[in-house]
Amino acid sequence: MKFAGRVGLVTGASRGIGRATAIALARGGADVGINFRSHVDEAEEVAEEIRQLGRRAILLQADVSDQEAVEAMVARTTDELGRVDLFVSNAAYSDRELMVDCDMDGFRTTINVTMWGAFYGLRCSAQQMIRQGDGGSIVIVSSPHAVLAIPTSMAYNMSKAAIDHMARTAAIELASHRIRVNIVHPGWIDTPGERKFFSEGELADGAAQLPFGRLGTAEEIAGGITFILSDDCDYMTGGTTTIDGGVGLPWWSNRAEGKP
């Protein structure tokens, strides 16, 4: 029970990586604030699963791009669960269009949610941890998009690059408070969000080309996140952990040589 007596807050926790992380924290003994924006039924399912594990859970419906809503979310978590020890910034949004053709409303929404939303959550949770006076741990879920210039994803690429540097800056600013801030880069993960961009057939075909021949699972990413949040990583801050099944390696070189 690595997180016994602690309280976690996870954004975008109704589905995918956020959902798996919230449940993993509860399995480790934490009470959990579940942030979501629109998937009410799925958020309630997460809360029920956490309660069945014997932990407390509260639903926090909020758009993370709204600073006041994020501040209220952290305040409510503190009021109802007593504190905030663990924060996971996972909520994101992305439209995919060429920069020259993009809808600017969607472009701005991507930045507002993915960059500003991460900042608001980081800032508010860190402020609460400082008030508590006994440290804390924060994970920013970023992406290989932070370093790869993937076409049709300019706003998302920009946002993820920004939050990587945001997290590293926060890590040095918060070190004296014993608040650790780390980054996770998931690879291509099998989540509901991927269905916005790909059909089931396209996902299967794409997965077959990856080094491990499959997509990652949300639970695998959650395992990495909870390990980094835990005291097992007490000496780690400002770090970036890549969990991508080797997709960042030159896997294409094996195929060029006729290898499987």
N, C-alpha and C positions, 0 to 999 in steps of 0.2 A: 504494500500500500504506500507507494512512493509519495503520493499527494494527500495523504490523510491530513485533515485539518486545514487544507488549503482550498482556495476558491479560484476557479478558472473562468475566463470569459473568452468566447470564441466567436468571431464574426463570420457571417456566411455559414452558419452551422446547421442549416436545415438539410443540406445535401452534400454529397461528395466528400472532399477532404475535410471540410469543416465538421460535418456530421460525424465522420469516423474519429476525428480528434476529440470532439466533445465526449463521445462515448468512451474513448480510451482514457481520458482524464478521469471520468467517473469510475472506471474499472480500477484506476490507481488510487481511488479514495477521495477525489476532489468533488466538491459541489460545483455546479456549472451554470453560468449564464449563457443562454443560447440566443445569439443574435440572428435575425433573419429579416428579410424585407417583404417577400410576397408569398412564400410557400408555407402557409399557415399549417396545413394538415401534416406536412412532413416535419415541421418544427415540433409540433405536438407529439409526433411519434418518437422523436429524439428525446424529448423531455420524459415521456413515459418509460422509455428504455432505461434512462438514467435513474429514474425513481425506482424501477424494479431492481436496480443494482444497490439500492439502499442509500442513494445520495440525493441531495436536494437539487432541483433544477428550476430555473425561471426562464420564461419566454420574453425576449426583448426585441420587439418589432421596431426596426429603425433603419432608415437609409443612412449608411455610413458616410455619404457625401455631405450630410447635414451636420455641421459641427455641434449645434445645440442638441440635436438628437443623440449624438454620440456622448456628449457630456452627461445628458440625462440617463443614458443607458449605463454608464459607469457608476453614476450616483445611485441608481436603483439597485444595481448589483451589490454595491456596498451596503445600502440600507437593508436589503432583504437577506443577503447571504453573509454580511458581516465584514467583508474585505475583498480585495482583489490581489491575488498573489501571482497569477499566471495569465498572460494575455496572448492570444493568437490572432494576428491580423490575417484573415484568409479571404474576406469578401473581395470580389473583383467583378469587373464588367469589361466586355470587349466586343466591338464591332470589327468586321474585317472587310476593308475596302482599300483600294489603291488611294494613296494620299491625294492625288490630283482629282479624284472623283468623289471623295468621301463626303458624307453628310456631316456637317460641322456640329450639329446637335449631338449626334452619336459620338463623334470624336471627343467633344468636351465631356460628355457623360463618362466615357471610358477613363479620362484623366481624373475627373472629379471623384469617381468611386475608387479607382485602383490606386491613385496616388494620394489625393487629399483624404480619402477615407482611411487609408493606412496611417497617415500622419495624425489625424484626429484621434484615432484609437490608441496609437502609441503614446501620444502626448497625455491624453486623459488618464490612461492606465498608469503611466509613469508618475504622474502627479499624485495619484492615489497611493501608489506604493511608497513614494517619498513621505507622504503624510503618515503612513503606517510605521515607517522607520526601521523595517527589518528586511529590506531587499525585495527581490522578485525576479521573475524570469519572463521574457517576451520573445516570441518567435514571429518573424515577418515571413509569410509565405509569398515568395517572389516567383521567379521563373527564369528558365534559360533565355527567354525573350529579353532579359536585361542585358545580355551580351551578344545575342544573335539578332542580326537585322532582318527579321523574318518579314517578307513582303506582305502587304495588305494589313499589317498589324502595327502601324507606326505609333498610334496613340498608346497602345498597350506596351509596345517596346519601350517607349519613352517613360511611361509610368513605372514599369518594373525596374528600369535602370535607375530612376530617381529614388525609389524606395530602398534599393540596395544601399545607395550612398547615405540615405536618411538613416537606415538602421546602423550603419557603421559609425556615423556621427553621434547618434544617440548612445551607442555603446560606450564611447569614450566620455561623453557628457554625464552618463549615469553610473559610471564605474565606482565613483566614490560613495554612491548610495547602495552599492552591492546589488544593483539591478542589472541583470545580464540581458543583452539584446543580440539575437542571432537570426540568421537568414536560412531559409530552406528553398532550394530550387528543385521542384518536382519535374520529372520528365513527362512523357505522354501518358496520362493517367485516365483510366476508364471511369469517367464520371458523367452524370447527366449533362453537365455543361458542354461536353464535347459534341453532344447531339445537335447543338446549335449550328455546328459547322460541318459535320460529317454524318453520312448515313451509316447504318450498321455494316453494310458491305464495305464502305470506304474505311471504316475503323478496322475491320478484320483484315483487309488488304494491307493497310498501313502497318498494323501490328506485326504482320508476318515479315515485314522488311526490317524490323528492329533487331538489335543484337540478341535479345532474349526471345524473340519471336512472339512477344505478347505485350499488351499494355500493362502498365503498373496498376495497382489497386489503391483505392483511397486508404485502406487499412495499412498498407505498407508505408505510405507517407505519414500517416498518423503515428505509426510506431517510431519513426524518426523524429517527429516533432516532440512527442512526449519524452523520448530519451533526452533530447536537448533541453527541454524544460526542467528535467529532473535534476536532483543534486548529484547524479552521476556525472553531469557535465558542469560541475560548479566552477571549473577553471576556464570555461569557454565563454567568450563574449566577443562580439564583432566578427564572428565566423560565418562562413557560407558552406552549407552542406548540400551536396548534389545527390539526389536520389532519383536516378533516371534510367536504370537498367543498361547503362553504357551508351545511351543515345548520343552523348557528347563526345564519344570516342570516334576515331576514323573508321567506323564499322563498314563503310562503303569500300574500303581498301581490300577487305577479304573477298567481297563479291567481284571486285575488279580482277582478282587473281583466280577466280573460279572456286573459291572456298565457300562452304555453307555459312 
